[in-house]
Amino acid sequence: MSNDISSHVTLAEVEARLAAGDTFVLNQVAEWCPDCTERQRPALPAFEAALARGGLPLVTLCVQQTRGVYLSDAHAQLSERIGGAGYPRTLLVRHGQPASLDSGLNRVEVMSEPDLVAYAEALIAAL
């Protein structure tokens, strides 16, 4: 995945944020995924700006370059902890705790700019 997203981070950075109890939005993507690379990526600046208005940072982490093959066992473990495969997966992490799948704050395949901006507003409202 190209580094054209300013908030693109490493797994170590995500793990450090989780361990520190940070609150942020995690966007888990896969390089092979057209929903991540072609559909969602152009809308991420608007999403990031909407989140910033509410004080929420966006961090994007690539977990796979090839379909079904995680970059490492640690990437697979994080993916499982936050809800499993399904890309892009975008979720609220509050005080180091990933939102549960049934919360409405852990979603897969939010891609369009209007949907992402609406989702940002829902994430901010949940704080």
C-alpha positions as CSV (number, residue, x, y, z in Angstrom):
1,M,0.0,0.0,0.0
2,S,1.4,3.4,-0.8
3,N,2.0,5.8,2.0
4,D,-0.3,8.5,0.6
5,I,-2.3,8.5,3.8
6,S,-0.6,10.6,6.3
7,S,-1.8,8.5,9.2
8,H,-0.6,5.2,7.8
9,V,1.1,3.4,10.7
10,T,3.0,0.2,11.6
11,L,1.7,-2.6,13.7
12,A,4.1,-1.6,16.5
13,E,2.5,1.8,16.5
14,V,-1.0,0.4,16.8
15,E,0.0,-2.0,19.5
16,A,1.7,0.9,21.4
17,R,-1.5,3.0,21.1
18,L,-3.6,0.1,22.4
19,A,-1.3,-0.5,25.3
20,A,-1.2,3.2,26.2
21,G,-5.1,3.2,26.4
22,D,-5.4,5.7,23.5
23,T,-8.7,6.6,21.8
24,F,-8.5,6.6,18.0
25,V,-10.2,5.2,14.9
26,L,-8.4,2.2,13.4
27,N,-8.8,1.6,9.7
28,Q,-7.5,-1.9,8.9
29,V,-6.9,-2.5,5.2
30,A,-5.4,-5.0,2.7
31,E,-3.3,-4.0,-0.3
32,W,-5.0,-6.5,-2.5
33,C,-8.5,-5.3,-1.6
34,P,-10.1,-3.0,-4.2
35,D,-12.6,-1.7,-1.6
36,C,-9.6,-0.4,0.3
37,T,-7.3,0.8,-2.5
38,E,-9.7,2.0,-5.1
39,R,-13.0,2.8,-3.4
40,Q,-12.3,3.9,0.2
41,R,-8.8,5.5,-0.1
42,P,-10.0,8.6,-2.1
43,A,-12.6,9.3,0.6
44,L,-10.2,9.0,3.5
45,P,-9.1,12.7,3.6
46,A,-12.7,13.8,4.2
47,F,-13.2,11.1,6.8
48,E,-10.0,12.0,8.6
49,A,-11.0,15.7,8.5
50,A,-14.4,14.9,10.0
51,L,-12.8,12.8,12.7
52,A,-10.3,15.6,13.5
53,R,-13.2,18.0,14.1
54,G,-14.2,15.7,16.9
55,G,-10.7,15.2,18.2
56,L,-10.3,11.6,16.9
57,P,-7.2,10.6,15.1
58,L,-7.4,8.1,12.2
59,V,-4.7,5.5,11.9
60,T,-4.6,3.1,8.9
61,L,-2.9,-0.2,9.1
62,C,-2.3,-2.6,6.2
63,V,-2.5,-6.2,7.4
64,Q,-2.3,-8.2,4.1
65,Q,-0.5,-7.6,0.7
66,T,-1.8,-10.9,-0.7
67,R,-5.3,-12.2,-0.2
68,G,-5.5,-14.5,2.9
69,V,-1.8,-14.0,3.8
70,Y,-1.1,-11.8,6.8
71,L,2.1,-9.8,6.9
72,S,2.9,-11.6,10.2
73,D,1.3,-13.7,12.9
74,A,1.0,-10.6,14.9
75,H,-1.0,-8.9,12.2
76,A,-3.3,-11.9,12.1
77,Q,-3.7,-11.8,15.9
78,L,-4.6,-8.1,15.9
79,S,-7.1,-8.7,13.1
80,E,-8.7,-11.5,15.1
81,R,-8.8,-9.3,18.2
82,I,-10.6,-6.5,16.5
83,G,-13.2,-8.5,14.6
84,G,-11.5,-10.7,12.0
85,A,-11.0,-10.4,8.3
86,G,-13.2,-8.1,6.2
87,Y,-11.7,-5.0,4.6
88,P,-11.7,-2.2,5.0
89,R,-12.6,-2.6,8.7
90,T,-13.0,0.7,10.5
91,L,-13.6,0.9,14.2
92,L,-13.5,3.0,17.3
93,V,-10.8,2.2,19.8
94,R,-11.8,3.8,23.1
95,H,-9.2,3.9,25.9
96,G,-7.2,1.1,24.2
97,Q,-10.3,-1.2,23.8
98,P,-11.6,-2.0,20.3
99,A,-15.3,-1.5,19.8
100,S,-17.3,-4.8,19.7
101,L,-18.8,-6.1,16.5
102,D,-22.3,-5.6,17.8
103,S,-21.8,-1.9,18.9
104,G,-22.2,-0.4,15.4
105,L,-18.8,1.2,15.9
106,N,-16.9,-1.6,14.3
107,R,-17.8,-1.9,10.6
108,V,-16.6,-3.4,7.4
109,E,-16.8,-1.9,3.9
110,V,-17.6,1.7,4.7
111,M,-16.2,3.3,1.5
112,S,-18.0,6.3,0.1
113,E,-17.3,9.8,1.3
114,P,-20.8,10.5,2.5
115,D,-21.0,7.2,4.4
116,L,-17.6,7.8,5.9
117,V,-18.4,11.3,7.0
118,A,-21.7,10.0,8.6
119,Y,-19.8,7.2,10.3
120,A,-17.2,9.8,11.6
121,E,-20.1,11.7,13.2
122,A,-21.4,8.5,14.8
123,L,-18.0,7.6,16.1
124,I,-17.6,11.1,17.6
125,A,-21.1,11.0,19.2
126,A,-20.1,7.7,20.9
127,L,-17.2,9.2,22.8
